[in-house]
Amino acid sequence: MKAFIFDLNGTMVNDMPYHAKAWTRIANQELGGNFTDTEIKNNMYGKNAEVLIRLFGSDRFTDAEMDKLSEDKEEQYRREYKDELALLPGLTEFLERAYQAGIPMAIGSAAIPSNIDFVLDNLNIRHYFKAIVSAHDVTHSKPDPESFTKPAALLGVKPEDCIVFEDVPKGAEAAHNAGMKAVILTTTHPIEDFADRDNILHFAVDFNDDYIKGLI
Ligand SMILES: O=P(O)(O)OC[C@H]1O[C@@H](O)[C@H](O)[C@@H](O)[C@@H]1O
């Protein structure tokens, strides 16, 4: 049996520039950091608390402060991205075909539940997914494998029978750590950024790609 596990941000929707903008405001303007665009981009994976600790160290914030910063960041992201919210080209058709073919599908994302709801409910695609694993459902986020092993377990599918769709190197690493192959959408990172990964089946700009279509 074959199953598909989708990362959300940057993979199903091309929204990483909006996350980067919101993180830059929080990290540089609000918290006094001096991070470059590249530093923000390369640290923008995993749970929001993990991002804050990578950028500022583990002693700076309480959990409550990190929760507040995270909510502020996500409110800005949702406000600024809302009018642009759309699935990647070809994904609507791909989801429908996979669903009709009986391929079980899940989401394994580092986003908080309100951001996942924002995408799934505004685009009316929740019914395609039998399992949704958010930041709140895992102890450690990507590159830890739990964001992918947990949805696989919920689908009742073995890791080697799952294909992960991802857009960032740490997500591809999480798939590797879960024992899964990955297809990379190059919305956010160029192919060179994945040079040290050997679990990548294919790189594609969107879901109109012939290799991706052939997975069903
Ligand atoms: O795991 P996903 O769906 O790509 O989500 C990752 C992103 O989710 C966002 O909510 C975080 O603020 C980002 O820092 C993170 O990179």
The ligand as an ORCA input file, in Angstrom:
! r2SCAN-3c Opt
* xyz 0 1
  O       6.335     22.050      8.529
  P       5.718     23.104      7.659
  O       4.312     22.863      7.288
  O       6.590     23.470      6.483
  O       5.677     24.437      8.528
  C       6.863     25.040      8.878
  C       6.725     26.478      9.266
  O       5.598     26.670     10.051
  C       5.447     27.991     10.501
  O       4.293     28.077     11.233
  C       6.610     28.357     11.336
  O       6.483     29.633     11.875
  C       7.816     28.301     10.474
  O       8.951     28.723     11.167
  C       7.975     26.904      9.982
  O       9.040     26.859      9.083
*
